[in-house]
């Protein structure tokens, strides 16, 4: 029997309406952490491609775009998650 990618292990459809509140919160947190890791990766790539100063300028324009869509709270939340991810990576690499 093949597995359907649209179904979870317990047979529940991956439909937000069918998830419990806790499951939705966990999914949202996972998405936020993934986004933070992705922005860290993008910034590091820009540093390699353009240099540190150009990457800083690029990051400032990205933050302005995020601020327009999500507000300052959204930017602050993203930056806090990025710092948390960097701290986790630092601890993991030194262990």
C-alpha positions as CSV (number, residue, x, y, z in Angstrom):
1,X,0.0,0.0,0.0
2,X,1.4,3.4,-0.9
3,X,1.1,6.4,1.3
4,X,-0.7,9.5,0.3
5,X,1.4,12.6,0.9
6,X,-1.7,14.5,1.9
7,X,-2.4,12.3,4.9
8,X,-0.5,12.2,8.2
9,X,0.5,9.1,10.0
10,X,-2.7,8.9,11.9
11,X,-4.8,9.2,8.8
12,X,-5.9,12.8,9.5
13,X,-5.9,15.0,6.5
14,X,-3.3,17.8,6.5
15,X,-6.1,20.4,6.6
16,X,-5.8,23.2,9.2
17,X,-9.5,22.9,9.9
18,X,-9.0,19.3,11.1
19,X,-6.0,20.0,13.3
20,X,-6.3,20.7,17.0
21,X,-5.3,24.1,18.4
22,X,-2.1,22.6,19.8
23,X,-1.2,21.1,16.5
24,X,-1.8,24.4,14.7
25,X,0.4,26.2,17.2
26,X,3.1,23.6,16.8
27,X,2.9,23.9,13.0
28,X,3.1,27.7,13.1
29,X,6.1,27.6,15.4
30,X,7.8,25.2,13.0
31,X,7.1,27.5,10.1
32,X,8.5,30.5,12.0
33,X,11.7,28.6,12.9
34,X,12.1,27.4,9.4
35,X,11.7,31.0,8.1
36,X,14.4,32.2,10.6
37,X,16.8,29.6,9.4
38,X,16.1,30.4,5.8
39,X,16.8,34.1,6.3
40,X,20.1,33.3,8.1
41,X,21.1,31.1,5.1
42,X,20.2,33.8,2.6
43,X,22.1,36.4,4.6
44,X,25.2,34.2,4.7
45,X,25.0,33.6,1.0
46,X,24.7,37.3,0.3
47,X,27.8,37.9,2.5
48,X,29.8,35.4,0.4
49,X,28.5,36.8,-2.9
50,X,28.6,40.5,-2.2
51,X,30.6,41.1,0.9
52,X,29.6,42.1,4.4
53,X,28.6,45.8,3.7
54,X,26.5,45.0,0.7
55,X,24.8,42.1,2.6
56,X,24.0,44.5,5.4
57,X,22.4,46.9,3.0
58,X,20.4,44.1,1.4
59,X,19.3,42.9,4.8
60,X,18.1,46.4,5.7
61,X,15.9,46.5,2.6
62,X,14.5,43.1,3.4
63,X,13.6,44.2,6.9
64,X,11.9,47.3,5.5
65,X,9.8,45.0,3.2
66,X,8.9,42.8,6.2
67,X,8.0,45.8,8.2
68,X,5.6,47.0,5.5
69,X,3.8,43.7,5.5
70,X,3.9,42.6,9.1
71,X,4.8,45.7,11.1
72,X,7.7,46.3,13.5
73,X,6.5,43.5,15.8
74,X,6.9,41.1,12.9
75,X,10.4,42.2,12.2
76,X,11.3,42.1,15.9
77,X,9.9,38.6,16.2
78,X,11.8,37.3,13.2
79,X,15.1,38.8,14.4
80,X,14.5,37.3,17.9
81,X,13.9,33.9,16.3
82,X,17.0,34.3,14.1
83,X,19.1,35.1,17.2
84,X,17.7,32.0,19.0
85,X,18.5,29.8,16.0
86,X,22.1,31.1,15.9
87,X,22.4,30.4,19.6
88,X,21.1,26.9,19.1
89,X,23.6,26.3,16.3
90,X,26.5,27.7,18.4
91,X,25.7,25.4,21.3
92,X,25.2,22.4,18.9
93,X,28.6,23.1,17.1
94,X,30.6,23.4,20.3
95,X,29.2,20.3,22.0
